[in-house]
Amino acid sequence: MRLYGWRKYGIDFDSEKAELLEKLATQIFVTEHKLRWPLEQRIRLSYTQAIFSSFDLNQYRIEFFFELYNSWLGLHIDRSHLFKSPKIKGDTSFIERYLEDNSSHPTGIDSLRRDIPENKTFINRMMNYIHS
């Protein structure tokens, strides 16, 4: 009997699968994804655990796992951008609109607000008053 894939190297993939998927989810940072990395990594881990739980990957080539993982990761990224190019500015989401509406823009010059002797001069007090 000729061995190939994971068994060729003496690896029982099903026993190592959970640890490998967790390492891939926590050690790879996907900068193209629209979600922030902690949330994206949690989603990626849960989805890949569900996807690969139905496969007996000991029967397949090693490359099959990585090709499938990378294909799913590309789809996951495209889905986060609603299958549109992230470079094209589209409608803002309700979260982005909320942040735009409720985020206060910085006002004034922060260095003039510090309690240091240089800011107690007449000119700096006036500049602080003007920029506040």
Secondary structure, DSSP 8 states (H G I E B T S, - for coil): ----TTGGGT--HHHHHHHHHHHHHHH---TTSSS-HHHHHHHHHHHHHHHHTT--GGGS-HHHHHHHHHHHHHHHHHHHTTTS-TTS-----HHHHHHHHH-----S-HHHHS--GGGGSHHHHHHHHHT-
